[in-house]
Amino acid sequence: MSYPEKKTDDEWRAVLSKDQFRVLREKGTEAPGSHKFDKFIPGSGVFTCAGCDAPLYKANHKFKSGCGWPAYFDSIPGAVTRHEDRAWGMARTEIVCSNCGGHLGHVFKGEGYATPTDERHCVNGISLNFSPEDTPVQPPKDSKA
């Protein structure tokens, strides 16, 4: 799949840490409970892609799921693309940044989450940055919104 933000692996390595590259570009994962965003619940703000700064999640969509990774019940419309992931011998739904294709994590549905969507976007904290509410939320470059 093609994404608006295009860089070579060398260009990504120049702007990402080694661990960010492993997660965002190679579909890795961070250890559960290892990132400060796991327990961080801001009152307002926007979580953005650590690779391209595209806005992904509003702070008020974050919830404490106890899974060990930052969890959100919904994304900013058009910000996240879903793909079927059959790695590890199971079917899951991978989520990536719609702007750069960076791996964020997986989304789980129908597991009884007390959220408006009954979804848990289980996101690697290292895939994210956080910006205060006064940062304007722009749709991804390819969005018609």
N, CA, C and O atoms as CSV, one atom per row, in Angstrom:
chain,resi,resn,atom,element,x,y,z
A,1,MET,N,N,0.842,-1.185,0.000
A,1,MET,CA,C,0.000,0.000,0.000
A,1,MET,C,C,0.884,1.245,0.000
A,1,MET,O,O,1.963,1.247,0.593
A,2,SER,N,N,0.435,2.272,-0.649
A,2,SER,CA,C,1.188,3.513,-0.761
A,2,SER,C,C,0.621,4.565,0.194
A,2,SER,O,O,-0.590,4.649,0.395
A,3,TYR,N,N,1.502,5.352,0.768
A,3,TYR,CA,C,1.122,6.394,1.721
A,3,TYR,C,C,1.703,7.725,1.260
A,3,TYR,O,O,2.743,7.747,0.601
A,4,PRO,N,N,1.043,8.845,1.600
A,4,PRO,CA,C,1.523,10.161,1.144
A,4,PRO,C,C,2.963,10.482,1.553
A,4,PRO,O,O,3.730,11.005,0.744
A,5,GLU,N,N,3.336,10.175,2.794
A,5,GLU,CA,C,4.698,10.454,3.287
A,5,GLU,C,C,5.602,9.300,2.878
A,5,GLU,O,O,5.458,8.188,3.384
A,6,LYS,N,N,6.522,9.556,1.975
A,6,LYS,CA,C,7.399,8.504,1.464
A,6,LYS,C,C,8.845,8.827,1.809
A,6,LYS,O,O,9.324,9.933,1.557
A,7,LYS,N,N,9.535,7.847,2.389
A,7,LYS,CA,C,10.962,7.980,2.687
A,7,LYS,C,C,11.613,6.627,2.491
A,7,LYS,O,O,10.964,5.589,2.629
A,8,THR,N,N,12.885,6.640,2.172
A,8,THR,CA,C,13.648,5.398,2.106
A,8,THR,C,C,13.953,4.957,3.536
A,8,THR,O,O,13.790,5.731,4.479
A,9,ASP,N,N,14.391,3.724,3.687
A,9,ASP,CA,C,14.788,3.252,5.015
A,9,ASP,C,C,15.892,4.127,5.600
A,9,ASP,O,O,15.872,4.424,6.794
A,10,ASP,N,N,16.847,4.540,4.784
A,10,ASP,CA,C,17.921,5.412,5.271
A,10,ASP,C,C,17.379,6.756,5.750
A,10,ASP,O,O,17.840,7.290,6.758
A,11,GLU,N,N,16.404,7.302,5.032
A,11,GLU,CA,C,15.791,8.570,5.459
A,11,GLU,C,C,15.033,8.395,6.769
A,11,GLU,O,O,15.084,9.266,7.637
A,12,TRP,N,N,14.325,7.266,6.916
A,12,TRP,CA,C,13.633,6.997,8.186
A,12,TRP,C,C,14.634,6.842,9.323
A,12,TRP,O,O,14.422,7.373,10.413
A,13,ARG,N,N,15.722,6.119,9.078
A,13,ARG,CA,C,16.734,5.930,10.125
A,13,ARG,C,C,17.342,7.256,10.581
A,13,ARG,O,O,17.768,7.385,11.729
A,14,ALA,N,N,17.382,8.234,9.686
A,14,ALA,CA,C,17.951,9.547,10.017
A,14,ALA,C,C,17.046,10.348,10.954
A,14,ALA,O,O,17.525,11.238,11.656
A,15,VAL,N,N,15.742,10.045,10.977
A,15,VAL,CA,C,14.812,10.828,11.798
A,15,VAL,C,C,14.217,10.047,12.968
A,15,VAL,O,O,13.589,10.637,13.847
A,16,LEU,N,N,14.407,8.732,12.988
A,16,LEU,CA,C,13.858,7.894,14.059
A,16,LEU,C,C,14.988,7.287,14.882
A,16,LEU,O,O,16.091,7.071,14.379
A,17,SER,N,N,14.704,7.018,16.142
A,17,SER,CA,C,15.657,6.263,16.951
A,17,SER,C,C,15.654,4.817,16.453
A,17,SER,O,O,14.777,4.414,15.690
A,18,LYS,N,N,16.631,4.056,16.889
A,18,LYS,CA,C,16.717,2.644,16.500
A,18,LYS,C,C,15.443,1.893,16.906
A,18,LYS,O,O,14.906,1.105,16.129
A,19,ASP,N,N,14.966,2.146,18.130
A,19,ASP,CA,C,13.751,1.477,18.602
A,19,ASP,C,C,12.508,1.950,17.856
A,19,ASP,O,O,11.629,1.144,17.552
A,20,GLN,N,N,12.424,3.235,17.560
A,20,GLN,CA,C,11.290,3.733,16.778
A,20,GLN,C,C,11.284,3.112,15.385
A,20,GLN,O,O,10.225,2.737,14.881
A,21,PHE,N,N,12.446,2.999,14.761
A,21,PHE,CA,C,12.525,2.387,13.436
A,21,PHE,C,C,12.045,0.933,13.497
A,21,PHE,O,O,11.278,0.492,12.641
A,22,ARG,N,N,12.497,0.199,14.507
A,22,ARG,CA,C,12.111,-1.211,14.653
A,22,ARG,C,C,10.592,-1.350,14.776
A,22,ARG,O,O,10.010,-2.254,14.177
A,23,VAL,N,N,9.950,-0.480,15.534
A,23,VAL,CA,C,8.506,-0.571,15.718
A,23,VAL,C,C,7.754,0.004,14.518
A,23,VAL,O,O,6.918,-0.679,13.925
A,24,LEU,N,N,8.043,1.244,14.162
A,24,LEU,CA,C,7.285,1.916,13.102
A,24,LEU,C,C,7.517,1.339,11.715
A,24,LEU,O,O,6.570,1.225,10.937
A,25,ARG,N,N,8.740,0.974,11.388
A,25,ARG,CA,C,9.048,0.550,10.018
A,25,ARG,C,C,9.166,-0.966,9.866
A,25,ARG,O,O,8.996,-1.488,8.764
A,26,GLU,N,N,9.457,-1.685,10.969
A,26,GLU,CA,C,9.628,-3.141,10.893
A,26,GLU,C,C,8.555,-3.906,11.653
A,26,GLU,O,O,8.674,-5.118,11.835
A,27,LYS,N,N,7.507,-3.217,12.098
A,27,LYS,CA,C,6.356,-3.827,12.778
A,27,LYS,C,C,6.733,-4.527,14.073
A,27,LYS,O,O,6.188,-5.579,14.407
A,28,GLY,N,N,7.665,-3.934,14.792
A,28,GLY,CA,C,8.052,-4.477,16.090
A,28,GLY,C,C,7.064,-4.075,17.162
A,28,GLY,O,O,6.025,-3.480,16.875
A,29,THR,N,N,7.394,-4.405,18.400
A,29,THR,CA,C,6.577,-3.995,19.539
A,29,THR,C,C,7.502,-3.670,20.700
A,29,THR,O,O,8.628,-4.163,20.778
A,30,GLU,N,N,7.010,-2.842,21.587
A,30,GLU,CA,C,7.763,-2.521,22.793
A,30,GLU,C,C,7.259,-3.395,23.929
A,30,GLU,O,O,6.149,-3.925,23.860
A,31,ALA,N,N,8.047,-3.548,24.953
A,31,ALA,CA,C,7.647,-4.357,26.114
A,31,ALA,C,C,6.439,-3.715,26.796
A,31,ALA,O,O,6.367,-2.490,26.898
A,32,PRO,N,N,5.493,-4.529,27.262
A,32,PRO,CA,C,4.339,-3.966,27.960
A,32,PRO,C,C,4.760,-3.174,29.193
A,32,PRO,O,O,5.660,-3.573,29.933
A,33,GLY,N,N,4.082,-2.035,29.396
A,33,GLY,CA,C,4.347,-1.195,30.552
A,33,GLY,C,C,5.632,-0.402,30.491
A,33,GLY,O,O,6.005,0.241,31.472
A,34,SER,N,N,6.322,-0.432,29.352
A,34,SER,CA,C,7.636,0.205,29.265
A,34,SER,C,C,7.596,1.671,28.840
A,34,SER,O,O,8.598,2.373,28.979
A,35,HIS,N,N,6.479,2.142,28.334
A,35,HIS,CA,C,6.427,3.514,27.832
A,35,HIS,C,C,5.594,4.410,28.742
A,35,HIS,O,O,4.574,3.984,29.283
A,36,LYS,N,N,6.037,5.650,28.903
A,36,LYS,CA,C,5.347,6.605,29.789
A,36,LYS,C,C,3.911,6.877,29.350
A,36,LYS,O,O,3.086,7.240,30.189
A,37,PHE,N,N,3.582,6.716,28.074
A,37,PHE,CA,C,2.218,6.971,27.619
A,37,PHE,C,C,1.233,5.903,28.067
A,37,PHE,O,O,0.024,6.121,27.980
A,38,ASP,N,N,1.703,4.761,28.539
A,38,ASP,CA,C,0.796,3.711,28.999
A,38,ASP,C,C,-0.133,4.238,30.095
A,38,ASP,O,O,-1.346,4.048,30.015
A,39,LYS,N,N,0.407,4.880,31.089
A,39,LYS,CA,C,-0.396,5.360,32.222
A,39,LYS,C,C,-0.707,6.858,32.131
A,39,LYS,O,O,-1.419,7.382,32.988
A,40,PHE,N,N,-0.197,7.550,31.125
A,40,PHE,CA,C,-0.390,8.981,30.948
A,40,PHE,C,C,-1.801,9.249,30.409
A,40,PHE,O,O,-2.149,8.821,29.309
A,41,ILE,N,N,-2.609,9.966,31.206
A,41,ILE,CA,C,-3.967,10.322,30.778
A,41,ILE,C,C,-4.089,11.842,30.830
A,41,ILE,O,O,-4.410,12.397,31.882
A,42,PRO,N,N,-3.841,12.522,29.716
A,42,PRO,CA,C,-3.946,13.979,29.709
A,42,PRO,C,C,-5.404,14.424,29.653
A,42,PRO,O,O,-6.267,13.675,29.197
A,43,GLY,N,N,-5.672,15.620,30.109
A,43,GLY,CA,C,-7.022,16.163,30.030
A,43,GLY,C,C,-7.397,16.582,28.623
A,43,GLY,O,O,-8.553,16.468,28.217
A,44,SER,N,N,-6.419,17.063,27.885
A,44,SER,CA,C,-6.650,17.476,26.508
A,44,SER,C,C,-5.347,17.298,25.732
A,44,SER,O,O,-4.289,17.059,26.314
A,45,GLY,N,N,-5.443,17.419,24.429
A,45,GLY,CA,C,-4.265,17.286,23.587
A,45,GLY,C,C,-4.466,16.288,22.474
A,45,GLY,O,O,-5.548,15.727,22.301
A,46,VAL,N,N,-3.391,16.073,21.713
A,46,VAL,CA,C,-3.432,15.184,20.556
A,46,VAL,C,C,-2.175,14.328,20.539
A,46,VAL,O,O,-1.068,14.833,20.722
A,47,PHE,N,N,-2.352,13.037,20.320
A,47,PHE,CA,C,-1.233,12.127,20.119
A,47,PHE,C,C,-0.970,12.071,18.621
A,47,PHE,O,O,-1.889,11.868,17.828
A,48,THR,N,N,0.295,12.254,18.237
A,48,THR,CA,C,0.675,12.300,16.831
A,48,THR,C,C,1.647,11.170,16.510
A,48,THR,O,O,2.238,10.574,17.410
A,49,CYS,N,N,1.808,10.884,15.234
A,49,CYS,CA,C,2.736,9.849,14.782
A,49,CYS,C,C,4.167,10.312,15.034
A,49,CYS,O,O,4.532,11.428,14.664
A,50,ALA,N,N,4.967,9.476,15.653
A,50,ALA,CA,C,6.371,9.801,15.916
A,50,ALA,C,C,7.188,9.837,14.632
A,50,ALA,O,O,8.284,10.397,14.618
A,51,GLY,N,N,6.680,9.255,13.562
A,51,GLY,CA,C,7.401,9.258,12.296
A,51,GLY,C,C,7.153,10.499,11.460
A,51,GLY,O,O,8.086,11.058,10.885
A,52,CYS,N,N,5.890,10.939,11.388
A,52,CYS,CA,C,5.555,12.029,10.462
A,52,CYS,C,C,4.768,13.168,11.103
A,52,CYS,O,O,4.427,14.134,10.422
A,53,ASP,N,N,4.475,13.074,12.392
A,53,ASP,CA,C,3.729,14.092,13.139
A,53,ASP,C,C,2.260,14.211,12.762
A,53,ASP,O,O,1.607,15.164,13.188
A,54,ALA,N,N,1.718,13.293,11.987
A,54,ALA,CA,C,0.285,13.342,11.664
A,54,ALA,C,C,-0.528,13.104,12.937
A,54,ALA,O,O,-0.187,12.216,13.718
A,55,PRO,N,N,-1.589,13.872,13.164
A,55,PRO,CA,C,-2.449,13.646,14.328
A,55,PRO,C,C,-3.176,12.308,14.205
A,55,PRO,O,O,-3.734,11.989,13.155
A,56,LEU,N,N,-3.165,11.528,15.292
A,56,LEU,CA,C,-3.759,10.191,15.270
A,56,LEU,C,C,-4.917,10.027,16.256
A,56,LEU,O,O,-5.981,9.521,15.900
A,57,TYR,N,N,-4.698,10.459,17.495
A,57,TYR,CA,C,-5.669,10.236,18.566
A,57,TYR,C,C,-5.858,11.489,19.409
A,57,TYR,O,O,-4.888,12.160,19.761
A,58,LYS,N,N,-7.104,11.800,19.730
A,58,LYS,CA,C,-7.394,12.874,20.676
A,58,LYS,C,C,-7.203,12.325,22.088
A,58,LYS,O,O,-7.464,11.150,22.347
A,59,ALA,N,N,-6.752,13.175,22.987
A,59,ALA,CA,C,-6.499,12.755,24.371
A,59,ALA,C,C,-7.742,12.171,25.022
A,59,ALA,O,O,-7.641,11.229,25.809
A,60,ASN,N,N,-8.911,12.712,24.709
A,60,ASN,CA,C,-10.132,12.214,25.359
A,60,ASN,C,C,-10.595,10.868,24.816
A,60,ASN,O,O,-11.614,10.344,25.266
A,61,HIS,N,N,-9.873,10.300,23.864
A,61,HIS,CA,C,-10.148,8.945,23.377
A,61,HIS,C,C,-9.281,7.901,24.081
A,61,HIS,O,O,-9.445,6.704,23.847
A,62,LYS,N,N,-8.369,8.340,24.930
A,62,LYS,CA,C,-7.467,7.432,25.643
A,62,LYS,C,C,-8.163,6.902,26.891
A,62,LYS,O,O,-8.903,7.627,27.556
A,63,PHE,N,N,-7.920,5.638,27.199
A,63,PHE,CA,C,-8.488,5.068,28.419
A,63,PHE,C,C,-7.521,4.064,29.029
A,63,PHE,O,O,-6.610,3.570,28.365
A,64,LYS,N,N,-7.737,3.777,30.295
A,64,LYS,CA,C,-6.906,2.810,31.026
A,64,LYS,C,C,-7.467,1.423,30.765
A,64,LYS,O,O,-8.528,1.065,31.277
A,65,SER,N,N,-6.745,0.642,29.962
A,65,SER,CA,C,-7.221,-0.699,29.626
A,65,SER,C,C,-6.529,-1.775,30.443
A,65,SER,O,O,-7.033,-2.891,30.568
A,66,GLY,N,N,-5.364,-1.436,31.005
A,66,GLY,CA,C,-4.607,-2.427,31.755
A,66,GLY,C,C,-3.830,-3.383,30.877
A,66,GLY,O,O,-3.324,-4.389,31.374
A,67,CYS,N,N,-3.715,-3.101,29.571
A,67,CYS,CA,C,-3.041,-4.025,28.655
A,67,CYS,C,C,-1.524,-3.842,28.632
A,67,CYS,O,O,-0.802,-4.710,28.140
A,68,GLY,N,N,-1.033,-2.707,29.166
A,68,GLY,CA,C,0.409,-2.468,29.165
A,68,GLY,C,C,0.884,-1.554,28.055
A,68,GLY,O,O,2.066,-1.216,27.991
A,69,TRP,N,N,-0.029,-1.146,27.176
A,69,TRP,CA,C,0.276,-0.212,26.099
A,69,TRP,C,C,-0.778,0.890,26.124
A,69,TRP,O,O,-1.882,0.673,26.623
A,70,PRO,N,N,-0.457,2.065,25.595
A,70,PRO,CA,C,-1.479,3.103,25.502
A,70,PRO,C,C,-2.689,2.573,24.722
A,70,PRO,O,O,-2.532,1.909,23.697
A,71,ALA,N,N,-3.887,2.871,25.212
A,71,ALA,CA,C,-5.106,2.366,24.592
A,71,ALA,C,C,-6.068,3.516,24.301
A,71,ALA,O,O,-6.226,4.436,25.104
A,72,TYR,N,N,-6.705,3.439,23.134
A,72,TYR,CA,C,-7.645,4.452,22.674
A,72,TYR,C,C,-8.881,3.736,22.149
A,72,TYR,O,O,-8.773,2.638,21.603
A,73,PHE,N,N,-10.053,4.343,22.306
A,73,PHE,CA,C,-11.259,3.687,21.800
A,73,PHE,C,C,-11.610,4.138,20.384
A,73,PHE,O,O,-12.493,3.555,19.755
A,74,ASP,N,N,-10.933,5.164,19.874
A,74,ASP,CA,C,-11.179,5.625,18.514
A,74,ASP,C,C,-10.013,6.498,18.079
A,74,ASP,O,O,-9.264,7.012,18.910
A,75,SER,N,N,-9.867,6.660,16.778
A,75,SER,CA,C,-8.827,7.526,16.225
A,75,SER,C,C,-9.479,8.757,15.596
A,75,SER,O,O,-10.698,8.811,15.428
A,76,ILE,N,N,-8.661,9.729,15.257
A,76,ILE,CA,C,-9.133,10.874,14.482
A,76,ILE,C,C,-9.558,10.326,13.117
A,76,ILE,O,O,-8.825,9.533,12.528
A,77,PRO,N,N,-10.723,10.728,12.602
A,77,PRO,CA,C,-11.200,10.168,11.329
A,77,PRO,C,C,-10.147,10.257,10.220
A,77,PRO,O,O,-9.584,11.320,9.957
A,78,GLY,N,N,-9.897,9.113,9.578
A,78,GLY,CA,C,-8.953,9.022,8.475
A,78,GLY,C,C,-7.493,8.909,8.861
A,78,GLY,O,O,-6.638,8.761,7.989
A,79,ALA,N,N,-7.186,8.975,10.153
A,79,ALA,CA,C,-5.786,9.003,10.598
A,79,ALA,C,C,-5.129,7.634,10.654
A,79,ALA,O,O,-3.908,7.530,10.545
A,80,VAL,N,N,-5.920,6.585,10.823
A,80,VAL,CA,C,-5.397,5.231,11.019
A,80,VAL,C,C,-5.982,4.313,9.955
A,80,VAL,O,O,-7.180,4.351,9.674
A,81,THR,N,N,-5.121,3.487,9.367
A,81,THR,CA,C,-5.547,2.495,8.382
A,81,THR,C,C,-5.428,1.110,9.013
A,81,THR,O,O,-4.467,0.818,9.725
A,82,ARG,N,N,-6.407,0.275,8.744
A,82,ARG,CA,C,-6.432,-1.092,9.291
A,82,ARG,C,C,-6.044,-2.103,8.211
A,82,ARG,O,O,-6.439,-1.987,7.051
A,83,HIS,N,N,-5.256,-3.098,8.633
A,83,HIS,CA,C,-4.847,-4.196,7.759
A,83,HIS,C,C,-5.006,-5.509,8.507
A,83,HIS,O,O,-4.824,-5.566,9.723
A,84,GLU,N,N,-5.345,-6.561,7.777
A,84,GLU,CA,C,-5.365,-7.884,8.390
A,84,GLU,C,C,-3.926,-8.325,8.649
A,84,GLU,O,O,-3.057,-8.187,7.789
A,85,ASP,N,N,-3.691,-8.855,9.842
A,85,ASP,CA,C,-2.360,-9.334,10.252
A,85,ASP,C,C,-2.506,-10.793,10.675
A,85,ASP,O,O,-3.167,-11.093,11.669
A,86,ARG,N,N,-1.885,-11.699,9.917
A,86,ARG,CA,C,-1.966,-13.131,10.231
A,86,ARG,C,C,-0.642,-13.652,10.789
A,86,ARG,O,O,-0.429,-14.863,10.837
A,87,ALA,N,N,0.251,-12.748,11.212
A,87,ALA,CA,C,1.506,-13.161,11.839
A,87,ALA,C,C,1.205,-13.816,13.177
A,87,ALA,O,O,0.129,-13.616,13.741
A,88,TRP,N,N,2.131,-14.580,13.675
A,88,TRP,CA,C,2.032,-15.242,14.978
A,88,TRP,C,C,0.899,-16.262,15.042
A,88,TRP,O,O,0.433,-16.601,16.130
A,89,GLY,N,N,0.449,-16.757,13.878
A,89,GLY,CA,C,-0.535,-17.834,13.846
A,89,GLY,C,C,-1.933,-17.440,14.271
A,89,GLY,O,O,-2.727,-18.307,14.639
A,90,MET,N,N,-2.256,-16.164,14.232
A,90,MET,CA,C,-3.600,-15.717,14.593
A,90,MET,C,C,-4.015,-14.562,13.693
A,90,MET,O,O,-3.170,-13.918,13.070
A,91,ALA,N,N,-5.311,-14.305,13.626
A,91,ALA,CA,C,-5.825,-13.181,12.846
A,91,ALA,C,C,-6.029,-11.994,13.777
A,91,ALA,O,O,-6.755,-12.077,14.767
A,92,ARG,N,N,-5.368,-10.881,13.435
A,92,ARG,CA,C,-5.535,-9.641,14.193
A,92,ARG,C,C,-5.694,-8.504,13.190
A,92,ARG,O,O,-5.502,-8.687,11.987
A,93,THR,N,N,-6.047,-7.333,13.700
A,93,THR,CA,C,-6.153,-6.154,12.860
A,93,THR,C,C,-5.031,-5.192,13.220
A,93,THR,O,O,-5.031,-4.598,14.299
A,94,GLU,N,N,-4.073,-5.043,12.307
A,94,GLU,CA,C,-2.972,-4.103,12.496
A,94,GLU,C,C,-3.470,-2.698,12.202
A,94,GLU,O,O,-4.317,-2.502,11.330
A,95,ILE,N,N,-2.938,-1.713,12.935
A,95,ILE,CA,C,-3.234,-0.317,12.646
A,95,ILE,C,C,-1.934,0.400,12.314
A,95,ILE,O,O,-0.918,0.226,12.987
A,96,VAL,N,N,-1.990,1.219,11.250
A,96,VAL,CA,C,-0.838,1.995,10.800
A,96,VAL,C,C,-1.267,3.444,10.603
A,96,VAL,O,O,-2.450,3.734,10.428
A,97,CYS,N,N,-0.302,4.340,10.634
A,97,CYS,CA,C,-0.538,5.744,10.335
A,97,CYS,C,C,-0.949,5.865,8.862
A,97,CYS,O,O,-0.248,5.369,7.981
A,98,SER,N,N,-2.072,6.516,8.600
A,98,SER,CA,C,-2.543,6.674,7.223
A,98,SER,C,C,-1.666,7.601,6.396
A,98,SER,O,O,-1.752,7.602,5.169
A,99,ASN,N,N,-0.825,8.388,7.052
A,99,ASN,CA,C,0.035,9.323,6.329
A,99,ASN,C,C,1.369,8.697,5.921
A,99,ASN,O,O,1.832,8.916,4.801
A,100,CYS,N,N,1.997,7.920,6.811
A,100,CYS,CA,C,3.329,7.375,6.493
A,100,CYS,C,C,3.385,5.844,6.506
A,100,CYS,O,O,4.404,5.264,6.131
A,101,GLY,N,N,2.313,5.189,6.930
A,101,GLY,CA,C,2.299,3.726,6.975
A,101,GLY,C,C,3.034,3.152,8.162
A,101,GLY,O,O,3.249,1.941,8.221
A,102,GLY,N,N,3.429,3.989,9.117
A,102,GLY,CA,C,4.132,3.514,10.299
A,102,GLY,C,C,3.263,2.609,11.158
A,102,GLY,O,O,2.109,2.933,11.440
A,103,HIS,N,N,3.818,1.473,11.573
A,103,HIS,CA,C,3.106,0.518,12.420
A,103,HIS,C,C,2.851,1.146,13.789
A,103,HIS,O,O,3.768,1.651,14.437
A,104,LEU,N,N,1.599,1.106,14.212
A,104,LEU,CA,C,1.212,1.638,15.520
A,104,LEU,C,C,0.951,0.522,16.515
A,104,LEU,O,O,1.377,0.606,17.667
A,105,GLY,N,N,0.269,-0.505,16.093
A,105,GLY,CA,C,-0.099,-1.605,16.980
A,105,GLY,C,C,-1.245,-2.395,16.370
A,105,GLY,O,O,-1.251,-2.679,15.172
A,106,HIS,N,N,-2.224,-2.749,17.214
A,106,HIS,CA,C,-3.372,-3.535,16.767
A,106,HIS,C,C,-4.639,-3.008,17.424
A,106,HIS,O,O,-4.597,-2.387,18.486
A,107,VAL,N,N,-5.760,-3.268,16.774
A,107,VAL,CA,C,-7.057,-2.894,17.336
A,107,VAL,C,C,-7.832,-4.173,17.636
A,107,VAL,O,O,-7.846,-5.115,16.843
A,108,PHE,N,N,-8.467,-4.179,18.785
A,108,PHE,CA,C,-9.258,-5.321,19.234
A,108,PHE,C,C,-10.683,-4.851,19.460
A,108,PHE,O,O,-10.905,-3.786,20.036
A,109,LYS,N,N,-11.647,-5.639,19.011
A,109,LYS,CA,C,-13.060,-5.266,19.085
A,109,LYS,C,C,-13.855,-6.390,19.726
A,109,LYS,O,O,-13.510,-7.567,19.615
A,110,GLY,N,N,-14.920,-6.000,20.393
A,110,GLY,CA,C,-15.860,-6.980,20.922
A,110,GLY,C,C,-15.369,-7.735,22.134
A,110,GLY,O,O,-15.788,-8.869,22.369
A,111,GLU,N,N,-14.496,-7.131,22.902
A,111,GLU,CA,C,-13.989,-7.791,24.107
A,111,GLU,C,C,-14.579,-7.171,25.371
A,111,GLU,O,O,-14.027,-7.328,26.460
A,112,GLY,N,N,-15.719,-6.457,25.221
A,112,GLY,CA,C,-16.424,-5.914,26.374
A,112,GLY,C,C,-15.820,-4.652,26.955
A,112,GLY,O,O,-15.967,-4.397,28.150
A,113,TYR,N,N,-15.143,-3.853,26.138
A,113,TYR,CA,C,-14.574,-2.611,26.652
A,113,TYR,C,C,-15.705,-1.628,26.933
A,113,TYR,O,O,-16.632,-1.498,26.134
A,114,ALA,N,N,-15.630,-0.956,28.038
A,114,ALA,CA,C,-16.643,0.033,28.407
A,114,ALA,C,C,-16.317,1.351,27.706
A,114,ALA,O,O,-16.056,2.368,28.349
A,115,THR,N,N,-16.339,1.310,26.384
A,115,THR,CA,C,-16.048,2.491,25.566
A,115,THR,C,C,-17.171,2.670,24.558
A,115,THR,O,O,-17.932,1.732,24.321
A,116,PRO,N,N,-17.294,3.846,23.960
A,116,PRO,CA,C,-18.357,4.077,22.969
A,116,PRO,C,C,-18.262,3.180,21.737
A,116,PRO,O,O,-19.268,2.951,21.066
A,117,THR,N,N,-17.069,2.670,21.428
A,117,THR,CA,C,-16.881,1.860,20.218
A,117,THR,C,C,-16.690,0.376,20.501
A,117,THR,O,O,-16.681,-0.429,19.569
A,118,ASP,N,N,-16.539,-0.003,21.767
A,118,ASP,CA,C,-16.190,-1.375,22.163
A,118,ASP,C,C,-14.901,-1.823,21.468
A,118,ASP,O,O,-14.743,-2.993,21.123
A,119,GLU,N,N,-13.982,-0.870,21.270
A,119,GLU,CA,C,-12.687,-1.153,20.666
A,119,GLU,C,C,-11.568,-0.715,21.596
A,119,GLU,O,O,-11.721,0.173,22.435
A,120,ARG,N,N,-10.425,-1.388,21.405
A,120,ARG,CA,C,-9.188,-0.980,22.076
A,120,ARG,C,C,-8.095,-0.904,21.019
A,120,ARG,O,O,-7.656,-1.924,20.488
A,121,HIS,N,N,-7.665,0.310,20.723
A,121,HIS,CA,C,-6.505,0.510,19.858
A,121,HIS,C,C,-5.292,0.395,20.778
A,121,HIS,O,O,-4.999,1.311,21.547
A,122,CYS,N,N,-4.609,-0.703,20.696
A,122,CYS,CA,C,-3.448,-1.008,21.530
A,122,CYS,C,C,-2.212,-0.524,20.770
A,122,CYS,O,O,-1.770,-1.162,19.815
A,123,VAL,N,N,-1.656,0.621,21.210
A,123,VAL,CA,C,-0.647,1.335,20.431
A,123,VAL,C,C,0.700,1.332,21.157
A,123,VAL,O,O,0.761,1.552,22.367
A,124,ASN,N,N,1.759,1.088,20.423
A,124,ASN,CA,C,3.105,1.220,20.972
A,124,ASN,C,C,3.349,2.692,21.293
A,124,ASN,O,O,3.238,3.542,20.409
A,125,GLY,N,N,3.677,2.999,22.536
A,125,GLY,CA,C,3.924,4.378,22.934
A,125,GLY,C,C,5.052,5.016,22.156
A,125,GLY,O,O,5.031,6.220,21.898
A,126,ILE,N,N,6.042,4.213,21.779
A,126,ILE,CA,C,7.196,4.730,21.041
A,126,ILE,C,C,6.810,5.200,19.636
A,126,ILE,O,O,7.579,5.909,18.987
A,127,SER,N,N,5.627,4.811,19.170
A,127,SER,CA,C,5.118,5.236,17.869
A,127,SER,C,C,4.462,6.613,17.924
A,127,SER,O,O,4.045,7.154,16.900
A,128,LEU,N,N,4.374,7.172,19.134
A,128,LEU,CA,C,3.604,8.401,19.343
A,128,LEU,C,C,4.434,9.546,19.902
A,128,LEU,O,O,5.464,9.345,20.544
A,129,ASN,N,N,3.953,10.743,19.636
A,129,ASN,CA,C,4.358,11.953,20.327
A,129,ASN,C,C,3.083,12.552,20.898
A,129,ASN,O,O,1.986,12.133,20.529
A,130,PHE,N,N,3.207,13.520,21.787
A,130,PHE,CA,C,2.028,14.176,22.353
A,130,PHE,C,C,2.158,15.670,22.172
A,130,PHE,O,O,3.222,16.243,22.404
A,131,SER,N,N,1.068,16.304,21.754
A,131,SER,CA,C,1.021,17.752,21.579
A,131,SER,C,C,-0.127,18.323,22.394
A,131,SER,O,O,-1.167,17.677,22.523
A,132,PRO,N,N,0.036,19.511,22.944
A,132,PRO,CA,C,-1.053,20.124,23.712
A,132,PRO,C,C,-2.240,20.472,22.815
A,132,PRO,O,O,-2.125,20.513,21.590
A,133,GLU,N,N,-3.383,20.722,23.457
A,133,GLU,CA,C,-4.645,20.971,22.730
A,133,GLU,C,C,-4.558,22.115,21.739
A,133,GLU,O,O,-5.248,22.093,20.719
A,134,ASP,N,N,-3.727,23.118,22.007
A,134,ASP,CA,C,-3.701,24.263,21.097
A,134,ASP,C,C,-3.014,23.958,19.768
A,134,ASP,O,O,-2.948,24.823,18.895
A,135,THR,N,N,-2.501,22.735,19.605
A,135,THR,CA,C,-1.942,22.328,18.317
A,135,THR,C,C,-3.102,22.007,17.382
A,135,THR,O,O,-3.936,21.169,17.721
A,136,PRO,N,N,-3.183,22.643,16.222
A,136,PRO,CA,C,-4.302,22.363,15.315
A,136,PRO,C,C,-4.266,20.923,14.816
A,136,PRO,O,O,-3.200,20.393,14.502
A,137,VAL,N,N,-5.423,20.302,14.745
A,137,VAL,CA,C,-5.528,18.944,14.224
A,137,VAL,C,C,-5.837,19.042,12.732
A,137,VAL,O,O,-6.923,19.467,12.339
A,138,GLN,N,N,-4.882,18.648,11.919
A,138,GLN,CA,C,-5.041,18.661,10.468
A,138,GLN,C,C,-5.309,17.238,9.998
A,138,GLN,O,O,-4.713,16.290,10.510
A,139,PRO,N,N,-6.208,17.084,9.023
A,139,PRO,CA,C,-6.427,15.727,8.486
A,139,PRO,C,C,-5.177,15.242,7.768
A,139,PRO,O,O,-4.365,16.057,7.331
A,140,PRO,N,N,-5.008,13.922,7.638
A,140,PRO,CA,C,-3.858,13.400,6.885
A,140,PRO,C,C,-3.849,14.003,5.480
A,140,PRO,O,O,-4.894,14.394,4.960
A,141,LYS,N,N,-2.670,14.075,4.872
A,141,LYS,CA,C,-2.486,14.734,3.577
A,141,LYS,C,C,-3.399,14.197,2.483
A,141,LYS,O,O,-3.807,14.952,1.601
A,142,ASP,N,N,-3.729,12.896,2.523
A,142,ASP,CA,C,-4.559,12.317,1.466
A,142,ASP,C,C,-6.034,12.331,1.813
A,142,ASP,O,O,-6.844,11.845,1.023
A,143,SER,N,N,-6.417,12.868,2.964
A,143,SER,CA,C,-7.800,12.881,3.417
A,143,SER,C,C,-8.599,13.945,2.660
A,143,SER,O,O,-8.071,14.999,2.307
A,144,LYS,N,N,-9.836,13.660,2.426
A,144,LYS,CA,C,-10.733,14.610,1.769
A,144,LYS,C,C,-11.482,15.450,2.797
A,144,LYS,O,O,-12.245,16.343,2.429
A,145,ALA,N,N,-11.271,15.171,4.084
A,145,ALA,CA,C,-11.993,15.878,5.158
A,145,ALA,C,C,-11.579,17.332,5.256
A,145,ALA,O,O,-12.089,18.064,6.104
